[in-house]
Amino acid sequence: MPALTRQAFTVRSHSPDEQTARSRAAALTLEGVAERIRQPFLVVFGKQDRLIPFQDAERLYAEIASTDKRLQVYEDGNHVVNNMPYAYRPLVADWVADHLDGRTR
């Protein structure tokens, strides 16, 4: 992980040091939990994410129990697809709007 990312997680996880932050980060998982998700679920991911492997998004999507789920991976997208807001924001806005009023496309 980049130094800035490590430092940010250390601070945000209220860890006294990087070693503690590393063990706290390792404990963050949806393993054993994702299969209980039954609500509509949208996974948006950038394949060029340097922090989280895209395979984790694919695994999460596969484990989610909801029948109303969607996985959108952007080949050139980075972490949170922040380098391509023009691509993912309309998709997310439309998806949320459709699901708030009960419609699905």
N, C-alpha and C positions, 0 to 999 in steps of 0.2 A: 504494500500500500504506500502511496505517496506520504511523505512526512506530514503535510498539512492535514490529510485525512486521518492519519493516526492520532495527531494531536487533537483534532476536533472531536474524534470519538472518545478519547481519553477524558476530555473536559465534559462532554455531553453525557457520558455514562457515569459521571461523578466518581471516576476511578482515580486512586491516588498516584498511579503510575501506569506506564504503558503495558507492563506485564499483566496487571490486573485487568486493564482494558481488553487485552488480547483474550483472556479467558472469558470475560463477560461477552465479548463478541462471538466467541465460539459457541456460547450457550443460546444465541439467538437463532431460532429455527421454528418452522411451522410443521416439522415432522410430527406426525401423529395428530395434528390439529386440522390440517387443510381438508382432510376427508370429511370433517364436520361442517364445512362451509356449504350452505345450501342456497344462499342469496345469490342474485346475479353478480357476476364478478368479471372485471376487465383487467387483464394483465398487459401493460405496455412496457416494452423493454428495448433497449438499444444493444445491438449485437457487439458493438465496440466498447461496451462498458468495461473500464479497467478495474472496477471495484468488485463487481459481482458477475460471475460467469453467466452467459445467456442460458446455459443448460439448467441453471437454478430456476429461471422463469419457466422453462419448459416442464421441469419437474413439478413446480407448484401448480401449473395449469393442469397437468395430468392428475394430480392428487385431489384437486378441488372436486367436491361431490356435486356441485350445482350443475343442472342440465343447461342453464343459461349462462354460459361463460364464453369468453373470447380471449385469444392470445394474439397480440399484435407485436411483432418483432421488426424493428427497423434495422436493416443491414448496416447502415452508416451511422446509426444513432449511438451516442455515448451514454454516460450515466444519466438516468432519468430522461434520456433523449433530449437533454437541454440544448444540444446543438441544432435541433430540428423542431422548434416549437410550432412552426407553420404546418408540420405534418401531423403531430400527435394531438395538438390542442383541439382542432375541429372534430377529430374522431372522438376524443373524450367528451367534449361538450355535447355532441349528438347522442352518444351512448347514454350519458347521464340523463339528458332530457327525455329520451325515449323510455328510460326505465323509471323516471319519476312520475310520468303520466300513465304508466302501465303498458305502453306499446313497446314492441321490439320489432326491429327491421329484419 
